Amino acid sequence: MARQIGAALSVSLWDAPQTNGVGIDEYTRPGFAFTRDPDPERAYCHGVGTVEGVIRWKV
C-alpha cells in the first residue's frame, strides 16, 4: 500500500506545481524510502517521502 501511495504522489509531484502568487525558484523531485515492518503481512507498508523547494512570495 505504501508503495502505491508513493507512486501516486511521485506522479503528481514529479514536476514543480503550477502556482499563482508565488514563484518556485528551485525544486527537487520527490524521493521515497520504504521500510519493512516486523510483521510479514505488513511488509513495506511504511514509507517516507521528501520534496525540497525554494518558494518566493511577497507579503
DOZARO-261343 format. One record per atom (N, C-alpha, C): residue in one letter; y negated, z negated, x. Coordinates in Angstrom, 2 decimals, padded with zeros to 5 digits. Layout:
REC|type|yy|zz|xx
REC|A|Y|Z|X
...
This chain:
REC|type|yy|zz|xx
REC|M|001.19|000.00|000.83
REC|M|000.00|000.00|000.00
REC|M|-001.26|000.00|000.88
REC|A|-001.28|-000.81|001.93
REC|A|-002.47|-000.87|002.78
REC|A|-002.75|000.48|003.44
REC|R|-001.72|001.18|003.84
REC|R|-001.92|002.49|004.47
REC|R|-002.45|003.51|003.46
REC|Q|-002.02|003.43|002.23
REC|Q|-002.53|004.34|001.21
REC|Q|-004.01|004.07|000.93
REC|I|-004.38|002.80|000.86
REC|I|-005.78|002.43|000.66
REC|I|-006.60|002.88|001.87
REC|G|-006.10|002.64|003.08
REC|G|-006.79|003.06|004.29
REC|G|-006.99|004.57|004.34
REC|A|-005.99|005.33|003.92
REC|A|-006.11|006.79|003.90
REC|A|-007.19|007.23|002.92
REC|A|-007.23|006.62|001.75
REC|A|-008.27|006.97|000.76
REC|A|-009.66|006.63|001.29
REC|L|-009.80|005.49|001.92
REC|L|-011.10|005.12|002.50
REC|L|-011.49|006.05|003.64
REC|S|-010.53|006.41|004.45
REC|S|-010.80|007.30|005.57
REC|S|-011.33|008.65|005.09
REC|V|-010.74|009.19|004.03
REC|V|-011.20|010.47|003.48
REC|V|-012.63|010.34|002.97
REC|S|-012.92|009.27|002.25
REC|S|-014.25|009.13|001.66
REC|S|-015.32|008.76|002.69
REC|L|-014.95|008.13|003.79
REC|L|-015.92|007.71|004.80
REC|L|-015.85|008.53|006.09
REC|W|-015.12|009.66|006.09
REC|W|-014.93|010.43|007.33
REC|W|-016.28|010.89|007.89
REC|D|-017.15|011.38|007.03
REC|D|-018.50|011.76|007.46
REC|D|-019.49|010.75|006.90
REC|A|-020.65|010.67|007.54
REC|A|-021.67|009.72|007.10
REC|A|-022.05|009.99|005.65
REC|P|-022.19|008.94|004.85
REC|P|-022.55|009.13|003.44
REC|P|-023.95|009.72|003.30
REC|Q|-024.16|010.52|002.26
REC|Q|-025.49|011.06|001.95
REC|Q|-026.28|009.96|001.25
REC|T|-027.52|009.74|001.69
REC|T|-028.32|008.66|001.14
REC|T|-029.71|009.16|000.76
REC|N|-030.35|008.44|-000.13
REC|N|-031.75|008.66|-000.50
REC|N|-032.53|007.43|-000.09
REC|G|-033.59|007.61|000.68
REC|G|-034.45|006.49|001.03
REC|G|-034.14|005.84|002.36
REC|V|-033.00|006.11|002.94
REC|V|-032.67|005.58|004.27
REC|V|-032.10|006.71|005.11
REC|G|-032.19|006.56|006.42
REC|G|-031.62|007.55|007.32
REC|G|-030.48|006.92|008.11
REC|I|-029.46|007.69|008.37
REC|I|-028.35|007.21|009.20
REC|I|-028.47|007.93|010.53
REC|D|-028.89|007.18|011.58
REC|D|-029.14|007.77|012.88
REC|D|-027.85|007.94|013.69
REC|E|-026.94|007.01|013.59
REC|E|-025.66|007.10|014.29
REC|E|-024.56|006.69|013.32
REC|Y|-023.40|007.29|013.47
REC|Y|-022.29|006.98|012.57
REC|Y|-020.99|007.17|013.33
REC|T|-020.13|006.18|013.27
REC|T|-018.81|006.26|013.88
REC|T|-017.77|006.36|012.78
REC|R|-016.90|007.31|012.91
REC|R|-015.85|007.50|011.88
REC|R|-014.98|006.26|011.79
REC|P|-014.40|006.03|010.61
REC|P|-013.64|004.79|010.40
REC|P|-012.38|004.71|011.25
REC|G|-012.04|003.47|011.58
REC|G|-010.79|003.19|012.28
REC|G|-010.05|002.10|011.52
REC|F|-008.74|002.14|011.59
REC|F|-007.93|001.18|010.85
REC|F|-006.83|000.63|011.74
REC|A|-006.49|-000.63|011.50
REC|A|-005.36|-001.28|012.15
REC|A|-004.51|-001.92|011.06
REC|F|-003.22|-001.75|011.15
REC|F|-002.30|-002.31|010.16
REC|F|-001.34|-003.26|010.85
REC|T|-001.08|-004.38|010.21
REC|T|-000.21|-005.39|010.82
REC|T|001.00|-005.66|009.93
REC|R|002.03|-006.15|010.56
REC|R|003.24|-006.48|009.84
REC|R|003.15|-007.88|009.24
REC|D|003.78|-008.05|008.13
REC|D|003.94|-009.35|007.51
REC|D|005.33|-009.84|007.89
REC|P|005.52|-011.14|008.11
REC|P|006.86|-011.63|008.44
REC|P|007.90|-011.31|007.37
REC|D|007.46|-011.15|006.13
REC|D|008.38|-010.79|005.05
REC|D|008.61|-009.28|005.09
REC|P|009.86|-008.82|005.32
REC|P|010.13|-007.38|005.43
REC|P|009.71|-006.57|004.21
REC|E|009.70|-007.16|003.04
REC|E|009.28|-006.43|001.84
REC|E|007.78|-006.16|001.82
REC|R|007.05|-006.88|002.65
REC|R|005.59|-006.69|002.70
REC|R|005.15|-006.05|004.00
REC|A|006.04|-005.34|004.65
REC|A|005.70|-004.71|005.93
REC|A|004.49|-003.79|005.75
REC|Y|003.56|-003.90|006.65
REC|Y|002.34|-003.09|006.68
REC|Y|001.52|-003.17|005.40
REC|C|001.45|-004.35|004.78
REC|C|000.60|-004.48|003.59
REC|C|-000.73|-005.13|003.93
REC|H|-001.00|-005.34|005.21
REC|H|-002.27|-005.91|005.65
REC|H|-002.96|-004.89|006.55
REC|G|-004.26|-004.75|006.38
REC|G|-004.99|-003.81|007.21
REC|G|-006.44|-004.23|007.38
REC|V|-007.05|-003.71|008.45
REC|V|-008.46|-003.96|008.74
REC|V|-009.10|-002.61|009.01
REC|G|-010.23|-002.35|008.35
REC|G|-010.96|-001.11|008.56
REC|G|-012.33|-001.40|009.14
REC|T|-012.80|-000.51|010.02
REC|T|-014.12|-000.67|010.63
REC|T|-014.89|000.65|010.55
REC|V|-016.18|000.53|010.31
REC|V|-017.12|001.66|010.33
REC|V|-018.39|001.13|010.96
REC|E|-018.98|001.91|011.87
REC|E|-020.22|001.48|012.51
REC|E|-021.29|002.53|012.28
REC|G|-022.52|002.07|012.11
REC|G|-023.63|002.99|011.93
REC|G|-024.96|002.32|012.20
REC|V|-025.95|003.14|012.46
REC|V|-027.32|002.67|012.63
REC|V|-028.11|003.25|011.46
REC|I|-028.67|002.35|010.64
REC|I|-029.39|002.77|009.45
REC|I|-030.88|002.47|009.61
REC|R|-031.71|003.43|009.24
REC|R|-033.16|003.30|009.36
REC|R|-033.76|003.35|007.96
REC|W|-034.65|002.40|007.67
REC|W|-035.33|002.41|006.37
REC|W|-036.72|001.81|006.53
REC|K|-037.58|002.02|005.53
REC|K|-038.93|001.46|005.52
REC|K|-039.01|000.44|004.40
REC|V|-039.76|-000.62|004.66
REC|V|-039.96|-001.65|003.63
REC|V|-041.30|-001.43|002.98
